[in-house]
């Protein structure tokens, strides 16, 4: 196993540790481990590109580790009453929509390559920022204003909807093109 994939495995192992810390009101530890996971994500990407250590396994594991961490943090924060339930439902629904569309395309023998869209990259940054803000706020009470946190939730919600709609549009166009090709045969 190469170094970037090993770092990704460590990120997987951090997920239950972050959740455990959150559920035991150890927000400082949760925030620290979340930051370590984020920094290690950047480091493994740099190592993989710089030293030509990109692998098919890493291409699947890396985003899976990121999603698992984000969803786990969001669900935990919602379970604790810190993050609104509706936002977590929205964020998770977007991910389910994307995975479902890819699965349907594959089952219909019209596989689609999922390429990150600019709006989805903005959404990822917003979601990471949102999780960081809430973890920082809980670990250092009074640090951030409730208004800032509310604005961050709504901005991230708008980007989540825009990202989901954009992927849906790409998928619908792909499926329509595939159907047109089948009809022309």
MODELLER restraints for C-alpha pairs under 7 A, 6 or more apart:
rsr = mdl.restraints
at = mdl.atoms
rsr.add(forms.Gaussian(group=physical.xy_distance, feature=features.Distance(at['CA:2:A'], at['CA:53:A']), mean=6.95, stdev=0.5))
rsr.add(forms.Gaussian(group=physical.xy_distance, feature=features.Distance(at['CA:4:A'], at['CA:44:A']), mean=4.43, stdev=0.5))
rsr.add(forms.Gaussian(group=physical.xy_distance, feature=features.Distance(at['CA:4:A'], at['CA:45:A']), mean=6.94, stdev=0.5))
rsr.add(forms.Gaussian(group=physical.xy_distance, feature=features.Distance(at['CA:4:A'], at['CA:47:A']), mean=6.43, stdev=0.5))
rsr.add(forms.Gaussian(group=physical.xy_distance, feature=features.Distance(at['CA:4:A'], at['CA:48:A']), mean=5.86, stdev=0.5))
rsr.add(forms.Gaussian(group=physical.xy_distance, feature=features.Distance(at['CA:5:A'], at['CA:58:A']), mean=5.61, stdev=0.5))
rsr.add(forms.Gaussian(group=physical.xy_distance, feature=features.Distance(at['CA:7:A'], at['CA:40:A']), mean=6.71, stdev=0.5))
rsr.add(forms.Gaussian(group=physical.xy_distance, feature=features.Distance(at['CA:7:A'], at['CA:44:A']), mean=6.26, stdev=0.5))
rsr.add(forms.Gaussian(group=physical.xy_distance, feature=features.Distance(at['CA:8:A'], at['CA:61:A']), mean=6.90, stdev=0.5))
rsr.add(forms.Gaussian(group=physical.xy_distance, feature=features.Distance(at['CA:8:A'], at['CA:62:A']), mean=5.97, stdev=0.5))
rsr.add(forms.Gaussian(group=physical.xy_distance, feature=features.Distance(at['CA:8:A'], at['CA:65:A']), mean=6.81, stdev=0.5))
rsr.add(forms.Gaussian(group=physical.xy_distance, feature=features.Distance(at['CA:11:A'], at['CA:37:A']), mean=5.50, stdev=0.5))
rsr.add(forms.Gaussian(group=physical.xy_distance, feature=features.Distance(at['CA:11:A'], at['CA:65:A']), mean=6.38, stdev=0.5))
rsr.add(forms.Gaussian(group=physical.xy_distance, feature=features.Distance(at['CA:12:A'], at['CA:65:A']), mean=5.51, stdev=0.5))
rsr.add(forms.Gaussian(group=physical.xy_distance, feature=features.Distance(at['CA:14:A'], at['CA:33:A']), mean=6.79, stdev=0.5))
rsr.add(forms.Gaussian(group=physical.xy_distance, feature=features.Distance(at['CA:15:A'], at['CA:69:A']), mean=5.43, stdev=0.5))
rsr.add(forms.Gaussian(group=physical.xy_distance, feature=features.Distance(at['CA:18:A'], at['CA:30:A']), mean=4.75, stdev=0.5))
rsr.add(forms.Gaussian(group=physical.xy_distance, feature=features.Distance(at['CA:18:A'], at['CA:33:A']), mean=6.27, stdev=0.5))
rsr.add(forms.Gaussian(group=physical.xy_distance, feature=features.Distance(at['CA:18:A'], at['CA:34:A']), mean=6.86, stdev=0.5))
rsr.add(forms.Gaussian(group=physical.xy_distance, feature=features.Distance(at['CA:19:A'], at['CA:72:A']), mean=6.70, stdev=0.5))
rsr.add(forms.Gaussian(group=physical.xy_distance, feature=features.Distance(at['CA:19:A'], at['CA:73:A']), mean=6.61, stdev=0.5))
rsr.add(forms.Gaussian(group=physical.xy_distance, feature=features.Distance(at['CA:19:A'], at['CA:76:A']), mean=6.55, stdev=0.5))
rsr.add(forms.Gaussian(group=physical.xy_distance, feature=features.Distance(at['CA:21:A'], at['CA:27:A']), mean=6.47, stdev=0.5))
rsr.add(forms.Gaussian(group=physical.xy_distance, feature=features.Distance(at['CA:21:A'], at['CA:29:A']), mean=6.31, stdev=0.5))
rsr.add(forms.Gaussian(group=physical.xy_distance, feature=features.Distance(at['CA:21:A'], at['CA:30:A']), mean=5.30, stdev=0.5))
rsr.add(forms.Gaussian(group=physical.xy_distance, feature=features.Distance(at['CA:22:A'], at['CA:30:A']), mean=5.91, stdev=0.5))
rsr.add(forms.Gaussian(group=physical.xy_distance, feature=features.Distance(at['CA:22:A'], at['CA:76:A']), mean=6.85, stdev=0.5))
rsr.add(forms.Gaussian(group=physical.xy_distance, feature=features.Distance(at['CA:27:A'], at['CA:135:A']), mean=6.35, stdev=0.5))
rsr.add(forms.Gaussian(group=physical.xy_distance, feature=features.Distance(at['CA:27:A'], at['CA:138:A']), mean=6.00, stdev=0.5))
rsr.add(forms.Gaussian(group=physical.xy_distance, feature=features.Distance(at['CA:27:A'], at['CA:139:A']), mean=4.69, stdev=0.5))
rsr.add(forms.Gaussian(group=physical.xy_distance, feature=features.Distance(at['CA:28:A'], at['CA:139:A']), mean=4.65, stdev=0.5))
rsr.add(forms.Gaussian(group=physical.xy_distance, feature=features.Distance(at['CA:31:A'], at['CA:135:A']), mean=5.35, stdev=0.5))
rsr.add(forms.Gaussian(group=physical.xy_distance, feature=features.Distance(at['CA:31:A'], at['CA:136:A']), mean=6.45, stdev=0.5))
rsr.add(forms.Gaussian(group=physical.xy_distance, feature=features.Distance(at['CA:48:A'], at['CA:54:A']), mean=4.91, stdev=0.5))
rsr.add(forms.Gaussian(group=physical.xy_distance, feature=features.Distance(at['CA:71:A'], at['CA:92:A']), mean=6.87, stdev=0.5))
rsr.add(forms.Gaussian(group=physical.xy_distance, feature=features.Distance(at['CA:74:A'], at['CA:88:A']), mean=5.99, stdev=0.5))
rsr.add(forms.Gaussian(group=physical.xy_distance, feature=features.Distance(at['CA:75:A'], at['CA:88:A']), mean=6.41, stdev=0.5))
rsr.add(forms.Gaussian(group=physical.xy_distance, feature=features.Distance(at['CA:77:A'], at['CA:83:A']), mean=5.29, stdev=0.5))
rsr.add(forms.Gaussian(group=physical.xy_distance, feature=features.Distance(at['CA:78:A'], at['CA:84:A']), mean=5.79, stdev=0.5))
rsr.add(forms.Gaussian(group=physical.xy_distance, feature=features.Distance(at['CA:78:A'], at['CA:85:A']), mean=5.40, stdev=0.5))
rsr.add(forms.Gaussian(group=physical.xy_distance, feature=features.Distance(at['CA:87:A'], at['CA:157:A']), mean=6.55, stdev=0.5))
rsr.add(forms.Gaussian(group=physical.xy_distance, feature=features.Distance(at['CA:91:A'], at['CA:160:A']), mean=6.35, stdev=0.5))
rsr.add(forms.Gaussian(group=physical.xy_distance, feature=features.Distance(at['CA:94:A'], at['CA:164:A']), mean=5.32, stdev=0.5))
rsr.add(forms.Gaussian(group=physical.xy_distance, feature=features.Distance(at['CA:98:A'], at['CA:167:A']), mean=6.96, stdev=0.5))
rsr.add(forms.Gaussian(group=physical.xy_distance, feature=features.Distance(at['CA:101:A'], at['CA:171:A']), mean=6.89, stdev=0.5))
rsr.add(forms.Gaussian(group=physical.xy_distance, feature=features.Distance(at['CA:102:A'], at['CA:111:A']), mean=6.92, stdev=0.5))
rsr.add(forms.Gaussian(group=physical.xy_distance, feature=features.Distance(at['CA:102:A'], at['CA:112:A']), mean=6.29, stdev=0.5))
rsr.add(forms.Gaussian(group=physical.xy_distance, feature=features.Distance(at['CA:105:A'], at['CA:111:A']), mean=4.87, stdev=0.5))
rsr.add(forms.Gaussian(group=physical.xy_distance, feature=features.Distance(at['CA:105:A'], at['CA:112:A']), mean=6.30, stdev=0.5))
rsr.add(forms.Gaussian(group=physical.xy_distance, feature=features.Distance(at['CA:110:A'], at['CA:178:A']), mean=6.58, stdev=0.5))
rsr.add(forms.Gaussian(group=physical.xy_distance, feature=features.Distance(at['CA:119:A'], at['CA:159:A']), mean=6.99, stdev=0.5))
rsr.add(forms.Gaussian(group=physical.xy_distance, feature=features.Distance(at['CA:119:A'], at['CA:162:A']), mean=7.00, stdev=0.5))
rsr.add(forms.Gaussian(group=physical.xy_distance, feature=features.Distance(at['CA:119:A'], at['CA:163:A']), mean=5.45, stdev=0.5))
rsr.add(forms.Gaussian(group=physical.xy_distance, feature=features.Distance(at['CA:120:A'], at['CA:163:A']), mean=5.01, stdev=0.5))
rsr.add(forms.Gaussian(group=physical.xy_distance, feature=features.Distance(at['CA:123:A'], at['CA:156:A']), mean=6.54, stdev=0.5))
rsr.add(forms.Gaussian(group=physical.xy_distance, feature=features.Distance(at['CA:123:A'], at['CA:159:A']), mean=5.20, stdev=0.5))
rsr.add(forms.Gaussian(group=physical.xy_distance, feature=features.Distance(at['CA:123:A'], at['CA:160:A']), mean=5.77, stdev=0.5))
rsr.add(forms.Gaussian(group=physical.xy_distance, feature=features.Distance(at['CA:123:A'], at['CA:163:A']), mean=6.76, stdev=0.5))
rsr.add(forms.Gaussian(group=physical.xy_distance, feature=features.Distance(at['CA:126:A'], at['CA:156:A']), mean=5.47, stdev=0.5))
rsr.add(forms.Gaussian(group=physical.xy_distance, feature=features.Distance(at['CA:127:A'], at['CA:156:A']), mean=6.23, stdev=0.5))
rsr.add(forms.Gaussian(group=physical.xy_distance, feature=features.Distance(at['CA:130:A'], at['CA:152:A']), mean=6.11, stdev=0.5))
rsr.add(forms.Gaussian(group=physical.xy_distance, feature=features.Distance(at['CA:130:A'], at['CA:153:A']), mean=6.78, stdev=0.5))
rsr.add(forms.Gaussian(group=physical.xy_distance, feature=features.Distance(at['CA:137:A'], at['CA:143:A']), mean=5.86, stdev=0.5))
rsr.add(forms.Gaussian(group=physical.xy_distance, feature=features.Distance(at['CA:137:A'], at['CA:144:A']), mean=5.79, stdev=0.5))
